Amino acid sequence: MKKFLSLLMVLSFILTISSCSKDDPNMPATVTSNKAYEITFLVGATQGTNASATMNLSDFTELGAYVKNVYKVELLNSSELTITGITAGGHVLKDAKLTLDGTKTVRNLTTLTADKTTTNSEDIDFLKQVANRIVSNKNAGVTFSISESAKDVNRTIPVKIKMDVIFHLR
């Protein structure tokens, strides 16, 4: 009799747990989304500077209520890194780099003498690491920094990060 009651309790427990954990039947397997972030900073003669942006998983509005269901992300090749205002201002940005805050991940851009729009593999790899960090931590901070600028006129320079992604849900 004890074995029967124990078996009945175990089955009841399993049924209770399984009925509470049902997923949303309308939840898609993947969600495609995109978001553009901008890090804007002011450069002047011989000044080093840095500026940061925080990227949140909730910024990707297409996820809606499924933010908690994201377990993996794919970065699409249409993602890009754009830095403008260098050519028009005649700037030379020395030791330019992007850093994924809280990690040792750094994208060295070396010295920038002209505007940059790129989808090269090093930039895409950096953006993939940013996307993975957004999923694992629900946010990621990215800092753009330079050691100095060789120009005496202050100018605002925007660094734009466009991320096109596919989120996998469960």
C-alpha positions as CSV (number, residue, x, y, z in Angstrom):
1,M,0.0,0.0,0.0
2,K,2.9,2.4,0.8
3,K,4.4,1.8,-2.6
4,F,1.1,2.5,-4.3
5,L,0.7,5.8,-2.3
6,S,4.3,6.8,-3.1
7,L,3.8,6.1,-6.8
8,L,0.6,8.1,-6.8
9,M,2.3,11.0,-5.1
10,V,5.2,11.0,-7.6
11,L,2.8,10.8,-10.5
12,S,0.7,13.7,-9.1
13,F,3.8,15.7,-8.6
14,I,5.0,15.1,-12.2
15,L,1.6,16.0,-13.6
16,T,1.4,19.2,-11.5
17,I,4.9,20.3,-12.6
18,S,4.3,19.5,-16.3
19,S,1.0,21.4,-16.4
20,C,2.5,24.5,-14.9
21,S,5.4,24.6,-17.3
22,K,3.5,24.7,-20.6
23,D,4.9,27.2,-23.1
24,D,3.0,29.8,-24.9
25,P,1.6,27.8,-27.9
26,N,1.9,31.0,-30.1
27,M,5.6,31.5,-29.3
28,P,7.7,31.5,-32.5
29,A,10.9,29.6,-32.6
30,T,12.8,32.7,-33.8
31,V,12.4,36.4,-33.9
32,T,14.2,38.7,-36.3
33,S,15.0,42.2,-35.0
34,N,17.3,45.1,-35.4
35,K,18.5,48.0,-33.4
36,A,20.9,50.9,-34.0
37,Y,22.9,52.3,-31.2
38,E,24.9,55.6,-31.3
39,I,27.9,56.5,-29.1
40,T,28.5,60.3,-29.6
41,F,31.5,62.1,-28.2
42,L,33.3,65.4,-28.6
43,V,36.9,65.5,-29.8
44,G,39.4,68.3,-29.6
45,A,43.1,68.9,-30.0
46,T,45.3,66.3,-28.3
47,Q,42.5,65.2,-26.0
48,G,41.9,61.5,-25.2
49,T,38.3,60.7,-24.7
50,N,35.8,57.9,-24.4
51,A,32.0,57.5,-24.5
52,S,29.8,54.5,-23.7
53,A,26.4,53.1,-24.6
54,T,24.4,50.4,-22.9
55,M,22.6,47.9,-25.1
56,N,19.6,46.1,-23.5
57,L,17.9,43.0,-24.7
58,S,14.6,44.8,-24.1
59,D,15.6,47.4,-26.7
60,F,14.8,44.9,-29.5
61,T,11.0,45.7,-29.6
62,E,10.1,42.8,-31.8
63,L,10.8,40.4,-28.9
64,G,7.9,41.8,-26.9
65,A,7.0,39.5,-24.1
66,Y,9.5,36.8,-25.3
67,V,12.6,38.6,-23.8
68,K,12.8,35.9,-21.1
69,N,12.6,33.1,-23.7
70,V,15.8,34.1,-25.6
71,Y,18.6,31.6,-25.3
72,K,20.7,32.2,-28.4
73,V,21.3,35.0,-31.0
74,E,22.7,35.0,-34.5
75,L,24.1,38.2,-35.9
76,L,23.2,38.8,-39.5
77,N,25.8,40.0,-42.1
78,S,23.8,43.2,-42.7
79,S,25.0,44.5,-39.3
80,E,27.6,47.2,-39.4
81,L,29.9,49.6,-37.6
82,T,29.9,53.2,-38.8
83,I,32.0,56.1,-37.6
84,T,31.4,59.5,-39.2
85,G,32.6,63.1,-38.8
86,I,36.3,62.3,-39.1
87,T,36.7,63.2,-42.8
88,A,34.7,66.4,-42.6
89,G,36.5,67.6,-39.5
90,G,39.9,66.7,-40.7
91,H,40.5,64.6,-37.6
92,V,43.0,61.9,-36.9
93,L,41.8,59.7,-34.1
94,K,44.7,57.9,-32.6
95,D,44.4,54.5,-30.9
96,A,40.7,54.2,-31.5
97,K,39.1,51.1,-30.0
98,L,35.8,49.6,-29.0
99,T,35.7,47.7,-25.7
100,L,33.0,45.3,-24.5
101,D,32.6,46.4,-20.9
102,G,33.2,43.8,-18.2
103,T,35.3,41.6,-20.6
104,K,38.7,41.6,-22.2
105,T,37.1,41.9,-25.6
106,V,38.5,44.8,-27.5
107,R,38.3,45.8,-31.2
108,N,41.4,47.9,-32.0
109,L,40.6,50.3,-34.9
110,T,44.2,51.8,-34.7
111,T,44.4,55.3,-36.2
112,L,41.3,56.6,-38.0
113,T,41.9,59.3,-40.6
114,A,38.6,59.0,-42.5
115,D,35.0,58.0,-41.9
116,K,34.5,54.3,-41.6
117,T,31.6,52.0,-42.5
118,T,32.5,48.4,-42.3
119,T,31.2,44.9,-42.3
120,N,34.7,43.3,-42.2
121,S,35.1,40.1,-40.3
122,E,36.9,41.6,-37.2
123,D,34.1,44.2,-36.7
124,I,31.4,41.5,-37.2
125,D,33.2,39.2,-34.7
126,F,33.2,42.0,-32.2
127,L,29.5,42.7,-32.8
128,K,28.8,38.9,-32.4
129,Q,30.4,39.0,-29.0
130,V,28.3,42.1,-28.0
131,A,25.1,40.3,-29.1
132,N,26.0,37.2,-27.2
133,R,26.7,39.3,-24.1
134,I,23.3,41.1,-24.5
135,V,21.6,37.7,-24.5
136,S,23.6,36.2,-21.6
137,N,23.5,39.3,-19.3
138,K,20.3,41.0,-20.7
139,N,22.5,44.0,-21.5
140,A,26.0,45.0,-22.6
141,G,28.1,48.1,-22.4
142,V,30.3,49.2,-25.2
143,T,32.9,52.0,-24.9
144,F,34.6,53.8,-27.8
145,S,37.9,55.5,-26.9
146,I,40.8,57.3,-28.5
147,S,44.1,58.4,-27.0
148,E,44.1,61.8,-28.8
149,S,42.9,63.7,-31.8
150,A,45.1,65.8,-34.0
151,K,42.9,68.7,-34.7
152,D,42.2,71.9,-32.7
153,V,38.5,72.3,-33.6
154,N,36.0,70.6,-31.3
155,R,33.6,68.3,-33.2
156,T,31.0,65.7,-32.3
157,I,31.7,62.3,-33.8
158,P,29.1,59.6,-33.8
159,V,29.9,55.9,-33.6
160,K,26.9,53.9,-34.9
161,I,26.4,50.2,-34.3
162,K,23.6,48.6,-36.3
163,M,22.8,45.1,-35.2
164,D,20.5,42.9,-37.3
165,V,19.8,39.7,-35.3
166,I,17.8,36.5,-35.1
167,F,16.9,35.5,-31.6
168,H,16.2,31.9,-30.9
169,L,13.4,31.3,-28.3
170,R,12.5,28.4,-26.1
